[in-house]
Amino acid sequence: MSFRPADFRHAVLGAAIALTFALSASAVTAQEAKPAAATSAAPAAAATAAAAPVAAPIEGASMAVKPGDASVGQGKAAVCGACHGLDGNSSDPQYPKLAGQHESYIARQLTNFKSAKRQNAIMMGMAAPLSEQDMHDIGAYFSTKVSRPGVADEALVELGQQLYREGDAARGIPACMACHLTDGRGNPGAVYPQLAGQHAQYVEATLKAWHDGTVWGDDAHAQIMPAIAKKLDTKDITALASYIEGLHSADSGDTAAP
């Protein structure tokens, strides 16, 4: 409810007059008047409340999404543990590690699965009942976990490191670290995922899918990796995937080199 300035001055003046009158009355009269006033005021207030219109919900409006709550997300993420590990460190290399992954990235991918922009029969079913808040809570939970580092194949390190840190200007391949940083921890603000320690098998399969035309959405952000992956050959993809698995984030206490 709002008041116009003139109405407010009238209300203040009226209240002052009433207060002066009450103070000049006897204590007995005042004590007797209070129950009567309360009795008469209650029906009036009830009638006013009953008559007041109730605001109807706006069609299409949704509740604001708060930053993810890791403690709430732990319970919601329990079912994810079957494939991704209870702490986000999956033991099966076909399933990605989620430990240490950014909340923003996890929420984005769950949204893509729910809208079928990203195709995976299992994940589309898992994401279907989730609200946007659920997605952020789950993402917040996994972001608090630490990804266990893997081991790179020494025979592939040289090529993998070159592509990751320098790219290949002659072929128009940018350095991976330009977006995912030198230690592979990614950039949550730009929704670039953490890569450090990710299973080579998963990275390789994903890069091959992008190379062959798979896209995880229809916006400009979703076009970045498919465009890059198309310029990689099979040897590049294998070397990069191995290097990324051996890449250690600074939080692990190791150097960025595998």
N, C-alpha and C positions, 0 to 999 in steps of 0.2 A: 504494500500500500504506500502511496506517496501523498504529500500535502503541498498545496500551493502556499507561498509565503504569507499571503493575507489570511488564509484559513489558519495558519499556524499561530499568527499574532492573536487572532480571536480566541483560539483555544487556550493560549497562555493567559490572556486577560481573564477569561472565564474561570480558569483554575485558580487564579490569584484571588478573585472575589469570593469564590467558594471557600477557599482556605481562610480568609479573613472572617467570614461569617462563622465558620466552624470554631475558630479560636475564641470568638466572643460569646459563644454559647456555653451553658453550664456543663460540667463534667458528666452529670447524670443524663442530661439530654443527649450528649454526644454518645455515651455508651449505649443508650437505648436506640439511637438512630442507626448505629453500625449494623446490627443484625438485620434491621428492616431494609437498609440499603443493599446489603449483600443478597438478601432474599429476592428483592426486586430486580437487581442487576443480573442475577444468574439466568432467569428466563430470557431476558433481553439479549444477553451474550449468546445464549444457545440459539435463539431465533436468528440472530445475525449470522452465526456460523453456518446454520442450515441453509440460509438464503444465499450465502456466498457461492459463486460459481467455482467448480473444480476445474483446474486447468487440464485440458485433454492432452494426451501425449502427441507429439508431433510425428507424423508418419515419416518413417525413414531415419528418425533420429536415433543415435546410439550413445551409450554411456561413454564418457571419456576414458581412455585407456591409461592406466597409471604405469609407471615404470615397474618392471617385473619384480616379484617378491620371491627370492630364492627359497625361503622357508616354506612358502605355500607351493612353490613349483616342485619341491622335492616329492610331495605326494602325487602331484599330477604327472610327474616324469617316471614314476615307478614302472609303468607299463613299457616305457621306452627301453628299460634295462634289459629286456629279453634279447634285443638285437645289439644295442649300443653300449651295454654294460651299465651297471647301477651307478657308477661314477663317471660314465661317459667314455670309458676306455674299452671299446669293443674288442672282444677276443677273436672275432671272425673278421678277417680283412676285407670281406665284401661289404661290410657295413662300416660307415665312417665313424671315426672318433668324434664325439661331441664335447668332450672335456676341454674346458678352456675356450670353447667357441663363443663368439660374441652373441649376446642376447638379440641384437638387432638382426643379425644374419639368420639365426635360428627362426625367429619370428617371421622373417621374410620368406624363408623356404617353406615353412608350415603353411603360410598363406598361399603360396604358389601351389602346394599340393592340394589344399582345400578347394581352390578354384580350378584345379586340373590344368593349370598352366605348366606345371611340372608333373610329368607322368611317372607314376610308380604305384602299382596296384595296392601294395601293402601300406605305403605312406598316405595315399589318398584316403584310404579307409580310416587310418589312425587320426588324420587331421580333420576329417569331416565334422566330428562333434565338438571340436575345440572352438572356444571363443577367442577373440583377439587378445583378451587379457590372459587366457590360459596359455597362449603361445608365448607371451612375454614372460610369464611366470616360469614356464619350462625353460625358456632360454636363459633366464636369470640364474636358475639352478645350475645348469650345465656350465655356465660361464664362471662359476666359482670353483670348479674342479680343475685339476692339473692334468694336462695331457702327458702321458708317459712317452718318452722319446723312443724312436725306433732306430734301426741301423741301416745305413745305405750300403749298396754294393760298391766296393772300392773300384771295381772296373768301370763303373758308370759315373763316378764322382766328377771327373774332369769335365765331361760334356754337360752333365746336369748343372754343375756349378756355373759354368760359363753362361748357359741359357738363363739360369735363375738370376744371376747377378749382372750380366751384361746384355743378354738378349742376342739378337743377330740382326744388326742394322741392314745388312745386305738383303735379307729376306723380309724385312719389315716386322721382326719379332721383338717386342719390347722386353726389357728385363722384368722378370716376375716381381723382384723386390721393389719395383716402382710403386706397386699397389699393396703388396703383401709384406713389405718391409724386409730388412736384411735378415732378421731372425725368424721371419715367417709368422709373426703374431697378427698380421693383418691390420685393418683400419676400420673400427666399428662405426665411425662417423660416416664413412663412405660406403658402409656395408660390404667391405672386402673381407672375406673370411680369414681366420687363422689357418695356416697350412702346416705349421711345424709339427712333425711327428705323425702326420696323417698316413694311414696305410697306403703303401705303394700300389697295391692291387686296386684299391678304390680310386686313387688318383688317376691311375692309368686308364681304368675303365671309363671314368668321367671325361678325361681328355679325348679319348677315342670317340666317345659319343658326341661330344661337341664337334670334333673334326668331321664326323659323318653327318652333321646337320641337326643334331638335337639342340633345342633352345629351351631355357627354363623361364619363359615369359615372353611378353611382346613389347616391353619397354626398352629404352636405350641401354639401360644397365644390363639387361639380360643378353644383349647382343655382344658385349665386350669379349667374353671368353670364347664363344664359338668363332668369332672372327680371327682371334689369335690362334686357336687350336687348328684351324684349317691350314695354317702355314707350317705346322709341325709335322715331321714325318714320324714313322713308327719308332725309329731309333731315338729321336728327340723325346718323344713321349715317355718311353721306358726309362731313359736317363733322368728326366725331370722328376718322374714319379718316385724313383729310388732316392734321389737327392732330397726331395721333400720329406720322405719318411725319416731320413737321418738328420734332418734339420732340427736343431734344438732352440727353443725360445730362451730368451735371457732369464726368464723366471725359473727355469730348471737349474740354473747355476752353471750351465755349460756354455760353450761358445756357439756361435751361429753355424760354424762349419760342422758337417757331419762327422 
